[in-house]
Structures are given as C-alpha cells and as structure tokens.
C-alpha cells in the first residue's frame, strides 16, 4: 500500500526550548521524518530558541546529534539530513526579558504560516505569549503549541487559559496531547463511525463494560520532583486517559470537523459522575532487588502521591447508563501496554450447554506496543467430540495489514505538528474541555487528600495493588491481563 504524502504550505516553526529534551527526542526527529517523507517544502524553516547562545551552525550540530541518537540509522540518509539542517536556524531568547526578541522579529517571515512551540515550563507560557505580541511577531496567521500540564487544578487551568486568551484567539491555540496523535487512537473514530457493524452495538444494551489500561514498566526516573506533585491522577488520568474515554464514549459528531468532534468529547466529560472513594484504588511501587521504591525515586520518604491508580467510572447518559468504565494506569508494572477493551455482553441465550463454556466478544484497540485492533470471535473448536467453543482473534496489526508504510507514523508528534501547520485542531484539546476535565478531577483528589489516605504498596513487575483486582471482582468481572 502506497501512502500519499501531501506537502504543507511554507512555514516558520519556532521551538522555544529548542535545545531541551522534548525538542531533541520528539520534535526535531519528527520534523526530520516529515521532511524526508516529502511533506515539508524547501522553503520551510525550523528556528530553535532558548537562553543558551549558539550560532546557526552550532545549533545544527546539536540537531544532527539529536537525529543520530533518536532516528534509526536506516532513515538517516546523509543527503536528507543535510537538506533538513539547511532549514534549521537559531535565536538566543530571554523568555522573561527583552534579549533576542528583536532578532526573532526580524527572523520570522510574516508572509508564511508562523507556529510557535512552547516546549518550556508552563510558568513561561504567559511571558512568551505577551512578548510575541509586544514585539509585533504574532499576527492573525500565528499558531501557538502548548504542552501539558494545562494547569494542575481547575483554578490554575482557568488562569492559564485566560492568560493565553489575552493574546491569542482560541482558534490559534493548540494544546497538544501526544496520545491523540497515535494512529490507533485516530482509528477509534474510523472503527466506530465508518463501520455500520459496530455503532449499533456501541451502547449499554450490548456492552458489558469497557477497560482502559496504560501500563508502564519504568519508574518516575528523573521526573521525581514534578511527578510527586502530580501523581498518576494529574499526570495521566486527567488528560491521556480522559481523552481515550471521550473517544470511546462520545456520540457521533455531525461532521469530522474540529469543533464538532470536541463538542461531543466535552459532553462526555460533563456527563461523568462523581467517583466514590470505594471505586478508587491508588498505589505506590515498593523497592525490589536493589531497585529504588517510589519514595526513593522522588526523594520523599512520606510521599502520599500515587504511581498507580485504578477507577470505576460512569458516564451518566442514555447510551452508557449503568455501564462501568474501568481505567487504570501505573508505573513499574508487568509490561508496557496501552489498550482499550470493549467487552460485549454474553449471548442472551446459551444454546450449547454449560460444557461449551461462557464466551464473550471483546474488541481490543492496542495503542502500544504493536498498534492494531483485535476482535475476539467465538467459534467451534475443530475436530470431533461435540460442540466445544473457543475464542479466536480477528487480528489487524497495522504493520502486517497495511505493509511497511504503516510504520511510517511511529511518533504521534509527527502527525500533530503537521496538523498545526495545516490549521487542523481536531486532535487538540479546547480550553473548555481542559477546564471540564479539571472540574471532574479536582473533587476526587480533594477527597483522598482530606481523608489522608496513603496509596497501597505494590511490588514492581506486577499488575498493581491487589485491591485493584477487587474493583472488578466485586461484581464478577476481572481485568484483562497485562502481558509481558
């Protein structure tokens, strides 16, 4: 299968924090792959900006090192690397002062699309937005990209939105959540709304429950200071898992346009019921075999922040009445696995008898690893000996089904940055969506803080605290296995 690459218009992309970790690991490698695929024209420009002082050539050397570290050798065609580096420039900027802004104003072209990627701490967002206007750099064709966290509660999210709104229209603000750029996440909408097979069954009448799992094998690593102030709830549930839940639960939009899609997602968030304490399990990983515990990693021996959380959530509307959504995420678990499992109800009448067993259809959407979609179907086991039922998968792993081109979009940042240049906000969060998510999240966090609850300890390499299993076992359900 040959993919069709459509070049975007000429643009200047300024990366504030252009020498930082995110720029080196994700943004610059993603831009290079889009350049190598022919999606960027030769008159595009990538402008790094940070407090450090570098000439264009010195910054190009930094970019080259990043590509050699984070792009596979097979992709590093020397001619394409040199061609990409010719597009790269650098400006020294003082985000909180005046240094470098006049040079940036002269460097950025006003007759092309301008995108400014705020790959910096959220505390600098307001200063950057203000100075872009103060120095006449921003205009009606300007777009800004802001990374999470979008606040740490409703109050700070509102303040951040208000700061950005002072200088930019909502149509110019791109709140990036890389989970929404994953190919499988986008395919959620295609599976639901382009196939008559699924949508009639996508409701409480036929779906028993839905599980959303984002499991990681790593600990908090070098993010200890940040993570201990956030915990898994703020770091993962309020944004990544919330977005996955919205795409699974939302009503069909009237059209595939940014605001139509985001309107339906917002309705889901506003329909979420408050979560009682007995529907929440929080955990912290312990030390094991010389590896540090969570409290060791964050250097806080009394930390009450969670590295694992599991919740039973309900969407209070007609489509999902009484259908539970089970969500869980955690660090230092058994395997790296992100998936959504739609578990359908049993057949209304079992005609094959008890010996045939109980079988359910499960639609599994795998985000990582090995992106793909799997539908479990019940069939007769081959051979004589009566009617014995077994479950077999109808499996579509993208790399197998669509060929090598399916592997081209390995990193969500590639797709999302190109969407910024195109002006397509479908896969970006809107301000009211962010605030609605915090309005639901804040009371949950306040509840366990007021109760002074400590997270349950769990052993690294497992599926989390035992209490998380009980969350489903109470009513005869069980988590899908996190497979190594």
N, C-alpha and C positions, 0 to 999 in steps of 0.2 A: 504494500500500500504506500503510495507516494503522498506525502503531506504537502499542502500548498502553503507557502510562506508569502505573506503579503507585507511588503516593506511599509514601515510607518513614515510619516512626514518628518522632515528635518526638525531637530530639536536640540536644545541645550539642557542637559541634566546636571544640576549642581548637587553634589553629595556633601552636605555638612557632616563632618565626622568621616571625611574621605580616607583617613589613614587608620580608622578604627577597625575593630574585629568584625563587625557585621559587614562593613564595606568590603573587607578583604575576603571573607568567607562566602558571602552570598551575592552582594550587589554587583561587584565587579566581575566575578566569574559568570554570573547570569547575563550581564550585558555582553560579555565576550561571546557567549554561546549564541545569543541573538544576532550579533554581528556576523559570526561565522555561518549562521543559517541564512544570511542574506536579508534579515529583517530590518537592519539599520543601514541607512544610506551613508555615503561617504562624507556628507556634509553635516552629519550628527556630531555632537561634541559632548564629552563627559568631563566635567570640571570638579576635581576634588577640592575641598575646602576644609581647613582645620587651623588650629592655633600654631601648629608646627610650621617651620619655614622650609620650603622646598622650591626649587626651580621646577619647570615642567619636566625636564629630563630626569631629575631626581625622583619626582613622583612617578614617572613612567617606569623607573626601575622598581619602585615599590609595587606598582601594579603588575609588572612582569613576574615578580617573586610570588605575588598572590595567585596569579594564574598557574604558575608552575606547581604551587602547593595544593590548590583546590580544584584544578581541572585535570582530567585524565590525560596521560601522555598521548593517547590516540587522537585527542581533539586539538592538541597544541601544534597545529600546522604553523611553522615559523613565519610564513608569508602572511597568514591571517593574524597572528599575534602582532606582527609589525604594523599591519594595517589598522588594527584596533588601537594600538598605542599611539598612532598618529592622531587619533581623535581625542586623546587624553591631555588635559591641562590642569593647572593647579593655581589656587589663590590662597594666600595666608589670610585668615579671618579671625577677628576677635568678636565672638558672639555677643559679649556683654559690653563691648566698647565700640570704638569707631574705626579701628585699624582694619584695613583691607577692603572696606565696603566700596570706596570709590573705584578701586581697581576692579572689583567684581562687577560694578555697574557698567564699566567700560568693556568688560569681557563678554558679558551675556548679551546675545543678539535679541533685539526687540521684534524682529520680523519673523521669528520662528517660535515654535512651542517652547515654553520655559517650564521646567519641572524642578522643584527644589526638594530633595530628600532629606528630612530631618533625622539623620541617623545619629542622634545625640540624646542626652538625658532629657526627659520631659520638662525639667526645670528651665531648659533653654528654648523651648518652643515659642514662648511668648516673645522673648527678646529677638529671636530670628524673624518672626513674623513682623514685628514692629520695625526692624531695621530694613527689611526688604521694601517696605513702603516708604520709610523715612528717606531712603536713598534713591527712590524712584525706580527701583528694579522690578517690582511687581506691577503687573498690568492685567487686563481682562483675560489674556491668554496664558496666565500663570497658574500652575497647579502645585500644591504642596503635599508631600507624603509624610505622614507621621506614624511612628512605630508605637506599639503598645509598650508600657501600660498607658491606657487612656484614663488616667486618674487611678486612685486607689480606693475610692468610695464615691457615692453619688455627689457629695458636695464638691470634691476636687474635680470630678469629671465635668460638672456644670461650669466650674471656674475655667477649666481648660477650654471647653467649647466656647465659652464667652470670650476668652482671650483671642482665640483663632478667628471668631466671628467678627471681632473688631476690625480685622484687616482683610479677611477673605470671605467670599460667599461660600455657602455650603457646597455648591457645585464645584468649587476649586479645591476642596479638602478631601484627601484620600487617606483614610485610616486603614492601615494595612494589617491584615491578619493572614499570615502566610498559609494557614490551613485552608483558607478559601481558594487558594491558587492551586491546590493539589488536583491532579486530573480526576481522581476518583470522586472527590467532593463535588466537582462540577458535574460529574456523571450522575450524581444523585438526582439532579433535576432532569437530566435526559431520561434516566431509567423511569422516573415517576411520570413525567409529563409527555414523553414521546412514545410510550408503550401502553396501549389500551389494556394489556394483560394485568398490570399492577394497580393502577389508580382505583379501579372499582373495589379492590380488596384492601386499600390503604386506610383502614378505619377500625374502630373499636369492635365492629361486628366480626371481623376476621383476624385481627392481630391480637395475640395474647399479651405480648409485651415487647419492648424494644430495649436492647442493651447497647450502650456506647462506651467503649473502652479505649483509653490512651495510656499504654503501659510503657515505661522506660526502664532500661537496665542500669542507667547511670545514676549517680547521686547528684547533689546540688553543685558539686565541683567548686569552681571559682566564683559562683554566683551566691555564695552563702549569705553575705550581708544583705543583698537585695531579697533573696528568697525567704529569709527568716522574717522579714517584714511583710511578706505577701502570703506565703503558704500556697498550697496547691489550689485552694479555692480562688484566690485572686489571680494566680499565675496562669491557671489552665481552665477552670470551670467557667469563670465569668466571661471569658472570651472564646477560646478554642472550642470547648465542649458545648457552650451555648450556641455557637454558630452551627455546629453539626446537628444539634437538637432542632434548631429552627428549620434547617433544610429538610429534615426528615418529617417534621410535624406540620409545616406550613400548608396553607391552601394553594391551589393552582393560581398563579398570578394571571391577570388578564392578558398580559403580553410579556415577552422576555426583554424587559427594559429595567434600568437601574432602580427607579423608584417603585415600579410595580413589584419587583422581587423584594425589595427592602420593606415595603409596606406590609407584605404578608409575613415576613420574618418578625417585624415589630409586633404584629398581632399575637404571635405565638408567645413572645416574651411577656406581653401584658396579660396573657391567659394563664401563666404559670401560677400554681397555687403556692402559698407559703409552705415551707417544708418543716414538719415537726421534728423534734430532736431525735425521736426513735427511728426516723428514716434517714439518719446521717451517721456515717462511721468515718472517723478520722484516725490516721495512723502516722507513726514515725518509724523509720527503719533503725534497727539496732546495729551494734558493731558485730562483725563476723570475720573470723580467720585473719585477724590483724587489720582488717579494713575498718575505717572510722564509722562511727554512728552518725546519725543526722546531727545530733547536738555537737559532736566533734567537728563536723564539716562547717557548721555555722558559728562555731566557737561561742556557743551559748548553752551552758550546762542546764539551764532551767527553761529552755525554749518550749513554748506550747504551740508552736506553728506545726502544721501538718505537711508531711511529704506524701501522704496518701489520703484520698477522700473517695467515699462511695455514697451515693444518694439515691433515694427513690423519689421520683419527681412526677407530678401530674399536670397535664395541660387541660385546663377547665374549659372545654368547648364540646360541641356536639360530635365532632369527628373522633375525639380521643377520650370521651367520657369513661372513667374507671379503668383506663389502660395505663399501666405504670411504665415509666421510662426509667431504667436503671443506668446511672452514669458512674464511671469510676476512672480515676487516674492516679498514678503514683510513680515514685522513683525507686530504683533498686528492686524492681520486680523480676519475675522469672524470665521474661523475654521482652524484646522491643516489639510492640504490637499495637496498631491502631485500627480499630474496626467498628462498624455499626452492624448489629444483627437484628433483623426484623423477624421475630419468632411468631409464626402464624398459629392459630388455634388448631386443635385436633379436628379430624373429620367429625361431623355431627353424629354419625352413626357408624360404629365399628362392625363391619360385616364379616371380618376374617377371624374373629375369635381372639381370646386372650393370648394364645400361643404365638400369634403373629406379632404381638408387641404393640407398644404405643409409639407412633411416629408423627413427627411434625415437619412441615416445610419451614425452612429457615433461609432467608435471603441475607447474605453476608456481604457487606461492602468493605473491602480491605483498603486502608489508606497507606499502611506501611507494615512490614515490607511487602514487596511483590504486589503492587497495586492491582486490584481486579475485583470482580464480582462473582459470587458463588451462590447458586440456588440449590438447596438440598431437596431432592425429589425422592419419594418413596416408590420402590419397585419390588417385584417378586425376585427373591434370590434364585439364581439359575440352578437347575438340577431337579431331580425327583425328590419326593419326600413331603409333598404337601405345599401349602401356601405359607411360605416364610418371607416376611417383608424385611427389606434392608433399605438404608438410605444411601443414595449415591449423589455426587455433586455434578451439577452442570456448571463447569468452571470456565470463567473467562479471565485469564491473566492477560493484561494488556500486551505484554511483550510477546506472548505466544500467539494471541489472536490477531494482533494488528501489525506484527513484524517489528523490525528494528526502529522504525520511526516512532513507535510508542514510547521508546526510551528517551527520545529527544527532550521531552519536557520533564526532566528529572527534578528540577527545583522550581518550587512554586513562585519564587521571586522573578523568574524569567517572564512568566505569563503576566504577573501583576504589574511589573514595571512597564511592560509594553501596553497594558490596559491604561495606565496613567497617561502615556503619550497619546493614546487614541482618544482619551477623554471618556472612557467607559467605567462607570462607578459601580457596576453590578456586583462585583466581588469585594467591595469595600464597605465598611460599616458607616452608617449615618449617625449624626450626633444624637438624635432622639433614641436611636437603637442602643447606643452605648449607655445613655442615662437610664433607659428602661431596664437594662441588664443589671446595673448597679442598684437600682431601686428594689429589685428582687433579691440581690445578693446580700446587701447590707444587713437586713434583719437576721439572716441566717448566721452571719459572722458575729453580730452583736449578741445573738442568743448564746452561742457557746462561750463567748468571752465573759458574759455576765454569769454564766454557770461555772466558770473557771475550770472547764473540762480539759483534761490532758489527753492528747492523742494516744491511741492504743499502740503499743510496741509491736513490730513485726520483723521477722527475720528476712534479711536480703535474699533474693533468689526465690521468693515465694510469690503467691498471688495477693499478698497483703494480710491485714489482720483477720483472724478467724471471725470476728464479728461481722465482717463484710459478707461472708458466706451466709450468715443467718439472715441478712437483709432480704435475701430471696427465698431461703429455705422455709421461712415462716409460713409462706403460702404455697409451698410445693414446687418452687422454681429453683434454678441454680444458674450460677454464672457460667458462661462459656469458658472453656479452659484457655489460659494464656499459654500458648505453645512455644517451646524453645526451638 
